[in-house]
Amino acid sequence: MSPVLTDAALEDLAASLVAVDSTNPSLIAGGAGEAAVAQVVADWMRGHGLEVSVREIEAGAADGCGRRPQARRRPFAAARGSSHTVGPGAMAEPHPPRVHEGRLVGRGAYDIKGGIAAAMAAAAAVEGLRGDVIVAAVPDEEAGGIGTRALLESDWRPDAAVVTQPTDLAPISRSTRSCAWDECSSNWRALPSIAGLTATRAARHQFAARIHDRRRRRVLHVSKPLCRPKRVPDSPQRRRRADAG
């Protein structure tokens, strides 16, 4: 067990993650990917006594995971954070970390490398729990969630997880209703501008309503009461008809 990190040491740890460019290449062409930051995460956790696993999931996309074994191995509890960042946006220097008015500034400091650093520090110091603790810095949560899926298919599949996503202390969801990815292709016919705009909007609303209804049917078959909504909302088409009436 490592001693609890001081505030300064935790700030340095978070800054070391922010300093690594981990732009998601599925969002930004030519992005650096998450392999480098996964190695930084793994090296730190290895140096603080955790078992470490680094796996390349796709080219440039790797996860850095650490496990703190306890006397009783199950259940596994994971602290999970996505190690990628989006593009720099309007930030002239997105990656050099700096402290401004008591806050760490840099691309990914808030979402979500600060949370990953906190999980790493906690796992290094924890002892005496009923099950192993896993820290998972996974790639990509924007375009398919390949890192989370790989974790769930690994030998370190957790029984429960805390996602270190910032919430601004808003009400925290206790579960997820899973996710669905839908793809659609259409053949469009050129129309005059006004009619074309109307037809395009109608097609878009029709497609959205169909996707909504498909997901609605999936939700109705969820067996876990915590994941089932209290009521299934009406489709966008039904709401518009009700508003028009």
N, C-alpha and C positions, 0 to 999 in steps of 0.2 A: 504494500500500500504506500502511495506517495502522500506527502503532506498536502494539505489544502493550499491551493495557489493563492498568493496574495493578489490584490487588485491589480498591481503593476504587472505581475507575471501573467495574469489572465489577459490583460490588455496587450501584452507582447505576443501572446499566443494568437489572439484574434488578428492582430496586425500581420503576423507572419502568414496567415491564410489569405487576408485581403491583398497582400503584396503579390500573390500568384495570380496571373491572368488565367481564368478558367471560363472564358466566354464560350457559351454553348454553340457549337458549330451547326447544330440543327436550326438555330435561330439566326445566327450571323455567319454568313459565308466566310470561311477562313478563320473562324474562331479557334482559340488555342485548345479547347477541350479541357477535360477534368483530370487527365492522367497526372499532371505535375502536382496539383494540389492534393490528390489522393496520396501521393508519395510523401508529401509533407505531413499529412495527417498520420499516416502509418508510422513514419520515422519517430514522430513525437510520442505516439502511444507505445511504441516498442521501447523507447527509452524510459518510459514510466511504468514498465512492468506488465503491459497488456499483451495478450496473444494478438497477432496481427495477420490480416489477410488483405492482399491487394490483387484485384482481378481486373483484367482488361475485358470489358464487355463488348465494346466495339472499338474500332480504330480511334484512338484519342480519348476514349471514354472509359474510365476505370473507377472502381470504388475503393475507398480506404476504410477498412473495418477493424475494430479492435474489440477484444472480449476480456472482461475481468471475471475469471472463474471464481465461483463461490463454492462452499462446502457441498451444497446441494445444487446440482447442475440445472435442474428445471424448476420453474419455468424460465425461459429467456425473456428478458425485458430489454427493449432496444430504444435508444435515443437516435432518431433518424433525422438527417438534414441533407438537403441537396447542395452539392458543392459547386454547381455551375453558377454563372452569372449571365445576365443579358448583356446587350451591347452597352457601350459607354454613354450613349445618349448625349446630353449636353455637357458632360464632364470632360474638361480638357485633359486632366490627369486622373484617370479613374483608379489606377492601381497603387500608386504610392500612398500608403496609409498615413494619416495624420490625425492629431487630436485637435478639435476645434470646440471651444466652450464646453469642455468636459465630455465630448462625444467623439468616438472613433469614426472617422470619415474615410470613405473609399468604396469602390464598387463591391457590393456584396457584404459590407460590414453589418448592415441591418438585416438583410435578407440574402443569405442566412448563415454567413460564416461566423458571426458572433454567437449564434445559437450552437453551432457545431463546436466552437471552442469551449463554451460552457459545458456541453455534454462530455467532451474529452476530459476536462478538468475534474468533473464530478466522477466519471468512471475511474480515473486514476486514484481518487481518494477514497472511494466507497469500500466498505468492508462489512461482512456479517449479514448480507442479505440472503433471502431464501432461494435465489436463483441467479444464474449468470447475468451479467450486464453487458450489453453490446452497444457500441457506438458505430453508426454506419453513416459515412459521408458518401452519398451515392450521386452518380451523375444524372442529369436530365430529369426534370419534372414537367417540362413544358411540351414535349413532343412525343409522348408515349410512355414516359416513366420507366425507361429500360433499367435504371439502377435499382429502383424499388422492386421491380419484377424479378431481377436477378437475385436480390437478397432473399426474396420469398422462396426462390427455387434452390437456395443453397443449403448447406449443412447448418448454417447459422440462422435459419429461419426463426424469427422471434415469435413468441406467443402473444405479445402485446408491444406497443410502441408509443413513445412520446415523440411527436413531430415538433422540432424546435423552431417552428415558424413563428415570426412575430405577430402578435394579435392586438397590440396597443391595449391589452387588458380587456378586450371585448369578450363577450360570452364565448366560451370555448366549446367546440363540438366534441362530444365524447366518442363519436364513431363516424365512419364514412359509409356512404351508400354505394361504394364501389365506383367504377367509371366505365364509360363506353366510348369507343371511337367509331365514328361513322364516316364513310366516304361516299360521295355522290358525284356522278358525271352526268351532264346534260348536253343535249344538242339544241342550240339556239337558232332561231330564224330571225333575220334582220327585219325590223319593223320601223315605221315612222317614229320619230323621237318620243312624242307624247304617248302614243300607243305602246311603244316599246318599253318605256319606263313603267307604265301600268302593268304590262305583261311580266316584266322582270320582277316587280314587287309581288305580284300575285304568285309567281312561281317560287320566290324566296319564302313567302309566308306559308305556302302549301308544303314546301320541303320542311320548314321548321316545325310545322304542325305534325307531320308524319314522324319526324325524329322524336318529338315530344311524346307522341302516343306510343312509339316503340319503347321508350324508356319508362313510360308510365306502366306499361304491361310488365316490364322487368321488375319494377319496384313492387308491384302487387304480389310477386312471387317470392319476395324476400322473407325468409323465415324468422330472422332474428328481430325481436320486437324493438330493440334499441335502434335498429337501422330503418325500421318502417316509419314513414311519415304518418302523422295523425290523420291527414287526409291527402288524397292525390289531387293536385291542383288541376283546374280545367286547362284545356289546350288554348294556345293563343287565339285560334279561330273562335272558340266558344266565348272567350272574354270579349273579343271585338264585337261579336253579335249581341252580347248582353249590353255592352256600352251603347251600341247603335240603337237598341230597343228602348 
